[in-house]
């Protein structure tokens, strides 16, 4: 199955030169940003702590914000900088931003899994859709791996809310997050059931009646999980998360809570970060990185970015 990115654009073939320390967070951050813009990126390792970008005859070096804006100016699509008007004139709580961006990534991956399973059902084991995926059985194994990665992200996200976000909101109003916690409890059996369905499909005879029936059942359960997740995320973003603003946490308090959230998402922010970030628009990915950088050591973020770039 061909991958469908959360954005649609043609990368520029304009030659871009990036000079910088390959171990530096700053250089890796700019390298990551440029990957969204151009195929013709040339990186030259240096000992200079500040990266330098050259596009055509223009060269720039400075703060992260200034360099990303310069890159956006030269390559407007896809945008990396969030326009002020998108914020609606209101600065959302950092924790709220992180939760919403996680919702975006999980929904994108769920929608992708649904499209993928629809494709498998349509073929029913009769032929392979994408030669690059290998045989039908090989494709099912890749499907299983992708769902397992998504499941780990979704479970960590739920744990993050249950251990950090909801208890904080409960201090303001008791019982506020009871419904959201119940939703987590209802969805977990569905999520685990889908995992077992995929395992069963992997051992059935490809193209058999049982195989096709199992694929149809899998698609039904994935669609159900997608709809439940969308409804759950919408309710949280509409009714629960805005109350983070009402709590009027100081910047230091927000950063402490944000750090606790990141600590819970250890798998997502280590070996699954490339998978997770794939489900975000470029500007959302940059926002998410900025949130992490605000409260974590730059060495941690550098290690995350290095795994993606390499």
RAQUI-V982884 format. One record per backbone hydrogen bond with DSSP energy under -0.5 kcal/mol. CO is the residue of the C=O (numbers start at 0). NH is the residue of the N-H. E is the energy in kcal/mol with one decimal. If there is no record, write none. Layout:
co=CO nh=NH e=E
co=CO nh=NH e=E
This chain:
co=2 nh=4 e=-0.5
co=8 nh=10 e=-0.6
co=11 nh=38 e=-2.3
co=11 nh=39 e=-0.8
co=14 nh=55 e=-0.8
co=15 nh=41 e=-3.0
co=16 nh=53 e=-2.9
co=17 nh=43 e=-2.8
co=18 nh=51 e=-2.6
co=19 nh=21 e=-0.5
co=19 nh=45 e=-1.7
co=20 nh=23 e=-1.5
co=23 nh=27 e=-2.3
co=24 nh=28 e=-2.7
co=25 nh=29 e=-2.1
co=26 nh=30 e=-2.6
co=27 nh=31 e=-2.6
co=28 nh=32 e=-2.1
co=29 nh=33 e=-2.4
co=30 nh=34 e=-1.4
co=31 nh=35 e=-0.5
co=32 nh=35 e=-1.2
co=33 nh=36 e=-1.6
co=33 nh=37 e=-2.0
co=36 nh=11 e=-2.4
co=38 nh=40 e=-0.9
co=39 nh=15 e=-2.6
co=39 nh=41 e=-0.5
co=40 nh=42 e=-0.5
co=41 nh=17 e=-3.2
co=41 nh=43 e=-0.5
co=42 nh=44 e=-0.5
co=43 nh=19 e=-1.8
co=47 nh=20 e=-0.9
co=48 nh=50 e=-0.6
co=51 nh=18 e=-2.7
co=52 nh=59 e=-2.6
co=53 nh=16 e=-2.7
co=53 nh=55 e=-0.5
co=54 nh=57 e=-1.9
co=57 nh=54 e=-2.6
co=59 nh=52 e=-2.5
co=62 nh=66 e=-2.3
co=63 nh=67 e=-2.4
co=64 nh=68 e=-2.1
co=65 nh=69 e=-1.9
co=66 nh=70 e=-2.3
co=67 nh=71 e=-2.4
co=68 nh=72 e=-2.1
co=69 nh=73 e=-1.9
co=70 nh=74 e=-2.7
co=78 nh=282 e=-0.5
co=80 nh=82 e=-0.5
co=82 nh=85 e=-1.2
co=82 nh=86 e=-0.6
co=83 nh=86 e=-1.4
co=83 nh=88 e=-0.9
co=84 nh=87 e=-1.5
co=86 nh=89 e=-1.3
co=89 nh=91 e=-0.8
co=92 nh=96 e=-2.2
co=93 nh=97 e=-2.1
co=94 nh=98 e=-2.4
co=95 nh=99 e=-2.4
co=96 nh=100 e=-2.3
co=97 nh=101 e=-2.1
co=98 nh=102 e=-2.1
co=99 nh=103 e=-2.2
co=100 nh=104 e=-2.1
co=101 nh=105 e=-2.4
co=102 nh=106 e=-2.5
co=103 nh=107 e=-2.1
co=104 nh=108 e=-2.3
co=105 nh=109 e=-2.4
co=106 nh=110 e=-2.8
co=107 nh=111 e=-2.1
co=108 nh=112 e=-2.3
co=109 nh=113 e=-2.2
co=110 nh=114 e=-2.4
co=111 nh=115 e=-2.5
co=112 nh=116 e=-2.5
co=113 nh=117 e=-2.4
co=114 nh=118 e=-2.0
co=115 nh=119 e=-2.0
co=116 nh=120 e=-2.6
co=117 nh=121 e=-2.4
co=118 nh=122 e=-1.9
co=119 nh=123 e=-2.8
co=122 nh=125 e=-2.2
co=129 nh=132 e=-2.6
co=130 nh=133 e=-1.6
co=134 nh=138 e=-2.5
co=135 nh=139 e=-2.2
co=136 nh=140 e=-1.8
co=137 nh=141 e=-1.8
co=138 nh=142 e=-2.6
co=139 nh=143 e=-2.6
co=140 nh=144 e=-2.2
co=141 nh=145 e=-2.4
co=142 nh=146 e=-2.5
co=143 nh=147 e=-2.3
co=144 nh=148 e=-2.1
co=145 nh=149 e=-2.2
co=146 nh=150 e=-3.0
co=147 nh=151 e=-2.0
co=148 nh=152 e=-2.0
co=149 nh=153 e=-2.7
co=150 nh=154 e=-2.5
co=151 nh=155 e=-2.3
co=152 nh=156 e=-2.5
co=153 nh=157 e=-2.2
co=154 nh=158 e=-2.4
co=155 nh=159 e=-2.6
co=156 nh=160 e=-2.1
co=157 nh=161 e=-2.6
co=158 nh=162 e=-2.6
co=159 nh=163 e=-2.1
co=159 nh=164 e=-1.3
co=160 nh=165 e=-3.3
co=163 nh=167 e=-1.3
co=164 nh=168 e=-2.0
co=165 nh=169 e=-2.4
co=166 nh=170 e=-0.9
co=167 nh=170 e=-0.7
co=168 nh=171 e=-1.1
co=168 nh=172 e=-1.7
co=172 nh=175 e=-1.6
co=174 nh=177 e=-1.1
co=176 nh=180 e=-2.3
co=177 nh=181 e=-2.0
co=178 nh=182 e=-2.0
co=179 nh=183 e=-1.7
co=180 nh=184 e=-1.7
co=181 nh=185 e=-1.9
co=182 nh=186 e=-2.2
co=183 nh=187 e=-1.6
co=184 nh=188 e=-0.6
co=185 nh=189 e=-0.6
co=186 nh=190 e=-2.5
co=187 nh=191 e=-2.6
co=188 nh=192 e=-2.3
co=189 nh=193 e=-2.2
co=190 nh=194 e=-1.5
co=191 nh=195 e=-1.8
co=192 nh=196 e=-2.3
co=193 nh=197 e=-2.3
co=194 nh=198 e=-1.8
co=195 nh=199 e=-2.1
co=196 nh=200 e=-2.3
co=197 nh=201 e=-1.8
co=198 nh=202 e=-0.6
co=199 nh=202 e=-1.3
co=199 nh=203 e=-0.8
co=200 nh=203 e=-0.7
co=204 nh=207 e=-2.1
co=207 nh=211 e=-2.4
co=208 nh=212 e=-2.5
co=209 nh=213 e=-2.4
co=210 nh=214 e=-2.0
co=211 nh=215 e=-2.0
co=212 nh=216 e=-2.3
co=213 nh=217 e=-2.3
co=214 nh=218 e=-2.4
co=215 nh=219 e=-2.1
co=216 nh=220 e=-2.2
co=217 nh=221 e=-2.6
co=218 nh=222 e=-2.5
co=219 nh=223 e=-2.0
co=220 nh=224 e=-2.4
co=221 nh=225 e=-2.6
co=222 nh=226 e=-2.5
co=223 nh=227 e=-2.6
co=224 nh=228 e=-2.7
co=225 nh=229 e=-2.6
co=226 nh=230 e=-2.3
co=227 nh=231 e=-2.7
co=228 nh=232 e=-3.1
co=229 nh=233 e=-2.4
co=230 nh=234 e=-2.4
co=231 nh=235 e=-2.3
co=232 nh=236 e=-2.7
co=233 nh=237 e=-2.0
co=234 nh=238 e=-3.2
co=234 nh=239 e=-0.7
co=235 nh=239 e=-1.5
co=235 nh=240 e=-3.1
co=239 nh=242 e=-1.7
co=240 nh=243 e=-2.6
co=241 nh=244 e=-1.1
co=241 nh=245 e=-1.0
co=242 nh=246 e=-1.2
co=243 nh=248 e=-0.6
co=244 nh=247 e=-1.5
co=249 nh=253 e=-2.5
co=250 nh=254 e=-2.3
co=251 nh=255 e=-1.9
co=252 nh=256 e=-2.2
co=253 nh=257 e=-2.8
co=254 nh=258 e=-2.3
co=255 nh=259 e=-1.8
co=256 nh=260 e=-2.2
co=257 nh=261 e=-2.2
co=258 nh=262 e=-2.0
co=259 nh=263 e=-1.4
co=260 nh=264 e=-1.5
co=262 nh=265 e=-0.5
co=263 nh=265 e=-1.0
co=264 nh=268 e=-2.2
co=266 nh=269 e=-1.2
co=266 nh=271 e=-2.0
co=269 nh=272 e=-1.0
co=271 nh=275 e=-2.8
co=272 nh=276 e=-2.9
co=273 nh=277 e=-1.1
co=274 nh=278 e=-0.5
co=275 nh=278 e=-1.5
co=276 nh=279 e=-1.7
co=277 nh=5 e=-0.6
co=280 nh=284 e=-2.7
co=281 nh=285 e=-2.2
co=282 nh=286 e=-1.9
co=283 nh=287 e=-2.5
co=284 nh=288 e=-2.2
co=285 nh=289 e=-2.3
co=286 nh=290 e=-2.0
co=287 nh=291 e=-1.9
co=288 nh=292 e=-2.6
co=289 nh=293 e=-1.8
co=290 nh=294 e=-0.5
co=291 nh=294 e=-1.3
co=291 nh=295 e=-1.3
co=296 nh=299 e=-1.0
co=296 nh=300 e=-1.2
co=297 nh=301 e=-2.5
co=298 nh=302 e=-2.0
co=299 nh=303 e=-1.7
co=300 nh=304 e=-2.6
co=301 nh=305 e=-2.5
co=302 nh=306 e=-1.5
co=303 nh=307 e=-1.1
co=304 nh=308 e=-2.7
co=305 nh=309 e=-2.5
